[in-house]
Amino acid sequence: RLTVVLANRLPLEEQTGTDLIYYNEAFKSFVLVQYKAMETDDKEGAIFRFPEKKLTEEIARMETFLSELGKLKEGGTVVDFRLNHEPFFLKFCPRIQFDPDSSGVTKGMYVPLSYWKRLSDDDGLIGPRGGRRLAYTNVRRYFDNSSFASMVKGAWVGTVVNQSAVIERWMRKVIET
C-alpha cells in the first residue's frame, strides 16, 4: 500500500521543502519530492534555469530535515534495507496545461537531491550565454516515471523504519493542526 500526501503550499512543504510525500506502508519508507516546472526552449525542448531562489530555500529545508533524520539509524533488518537512504528527490517537468480528465503521471526527470548538488555545480549545465540550465540533453542520467515508481514501490530508496516512525508521528500532528 502506498500513501501519497500532497504537501504543496501547506505546512508540510514549509517544513520539508517538498510538494509530494510518498509512504510505502509495507516497508515503512518515505520518499519526498519537490516538483519544478521546466520552460519551453526552441532548441532543447524543455529547460530549467537556475539558480532559483525558491529552489535554494526548499533545498535548505530539505537539508535541515536530513540533518535531523541522520540522527536516527537503521535497525539492520531486511525491511530496513535501502540502496540509498536519501528520501529527497527533485522532479523536473515540462510545463503543461492542466487536464482534469487525465489520470496519467506528468512526464519528467527525477533526480536525487545529492545528485542535484553535483549537477548544479557541473560545467556541463552551463548554457551558451553562460547561465546554468538543466535539460534532457545535458542531465545525462535521471529516473523516469517507471524507474522512480519501481524504486518507491520496492522501497529501494527512502527513509528507514526508525526514521519513518518519527516522520509519521510528526506528519499526523502537522495534518491534525
Protein Blocks (a to p, Z undefined) as FASTA:
>chain_A
ZZdddfehpaklmmnopabdcddfklopacddddddddddfklopacddddfklmmmmmm
mmmmmmmmmmpccehiaklpcfblcfbdcdddddddddfkbcbdcddddddfklmmmmmm
pmklpcfkopacddfklnopacdfklmmmmmmnopgccdfklmmmmmmmmmmmmmZZ
